[in-house]
């Protein structure tokens, strides 16, 4: 790192830590979405309905934390609900 300002060094440390944390949360969200989508595609209605509320909760948490935009969260939830209802 080129700069030696203490504030810059700290900001860099914080950025690295925050980036890693956000990456883990995003991965968790993608895994949850993948699980429910595979259940829906397989036609496993009971598993899909059970995973729906857990996935909705996960989506809401990610929107609250700013990992995804609230409109994106609404879009995910709407599409999942529509696919589950079919």
C-alpha positions as CSV (number, residue, x, y, z in Angstrom):
1,X,0.0,0.0,0.0
2,X,1.4,3.3,-1.1
3,X,-0.1,5.6,1.5
4,X,1.0,5.7,5.1
5,X,-1.8,7.7,6.6
6,X,-3.3,5.9,9.6
7,X,-6.9,6.7,8.4
8,X,-6.2,5.3,4.9
9,X,-4.7,2.1,6.3
10,X,-7.7,1.6,8.6
11,X,-10.2,2.4,5.8
12,X,-8.4,-0.2,3.7
13,X,-8.7,-2.8,6.5
14,X,-12.4,-2.0,6.9
15,X,-13.0,-2.3,3.2
16,X,-11.4,-5.8,3.0
17,X,-13.3,-7.0,6.1
18,X,-16.6,-5.6,4.8
19,X,-16.1,-7.0,1.3
20,X,-15.5,-10.5,2.6
21,X,-18.5,-10.3,4.9
22,X,-20.8,-9.1,2.0
23,X,-19.4,-11.9,-0.2
24,X,-20.4,-14.5,2.4
25,X,-23.9,-13.1,2.8
26,X,-24.4,-12.9,-1.0
27,X,-23.2,-16.5,-1.3
28,X,-25.7,-17.5,1.4
29,X,-28.5,-15.7,-0.5
30,X,-27.6,-17.3,-3.8
31,X,-27.5,-20.8,-2.2
32,X,-31.0,-20.2,-0.7
33,X,-32.4,-19.1,-4.1
34,X,-30.8,-22.1,-5.8
35,X,-32.2,-24.5,-3.3
36,X,-35.8,-23.3,-3.7
37,X,-35.5,-23.1,-7.5
38,X,-34.3,-26.7,-7.7
39,X,-37.1,-27.8,-5.5
40,X,-39.6,-26.0,-7.7
41,X,-38.1,-27.4,-10.9
42,X,-38.1,-30.9,-9.5
43,X,-41.8,-30.5,-8.7
44,X,-41.3,-31.1,-4.9
45,X,-44.2,-29.0,-3.6
46,X,-43.7,-29.7,0.1
47,X,-40.0,-28.9,0.0
48,X,-40.6,-25.7,-2.1
49,X,-43.3,-24.4,0.3
50,X,-41.1,-25.1,3.3
51,X,-38.1,-23.4,1.7
52,X,-40.3,-20.4,0.6
53,X,-40.6,-18.8,4.1
54,X,-37.0,-19.4,4.9
55,X,-35.9,-17.9,1.6
56,X,-38.2,-14.9,2.0
57,X,-36.7,-14.2,5.4
58,X,-33.2,-14.5,3.9
59,X,-34.1,-12.1,1.1
60,X,-35.5,-9.6,3.5
61,X,-32.4,-9.7,5.7
62,X,-30.1,-9.1,2.7
63,X,-32.3,-6.1,1.6
64,X,-32.1,-4.7,5.1
65,X,-28.3,-5.0,5.2
66,X,-28.0,-3.4,1.8
67,X,-26.6,-6.5,0.1
68,X,-29.3,-6.3,-2.5
69,X,-31.7,-3.4,-3.3
70,X,-35.2,-3.5,-1.8
71,X,-36.8,-3.5,-5.2
72,X,-34.6,-6.5,-6.2
73,X,-35.7,-8.2,-3.0
74,X,-39.4,-7.6,-3.9
75,X,-38.8,-8.9,-7.4
76,X,-37.2,-12.1,-6.1
77,X,-40.0,-12.7,-3.7
78,X,-42.7,-12.0,-6.3
79,X,-41.2,-14.4,-8.8
80,X,-40.6,-17.1,-6.3
81,X,-44.2,-16.9,-5.0
82,X,-45.5,-17.0,-8.5
83,X,-43.5,-20.0,-9.4
84,X,-44.4,-21.8,-6.2
85,X,-48.1,-21.2,-6.7
86,X,-48.1,-22.8,-10.2
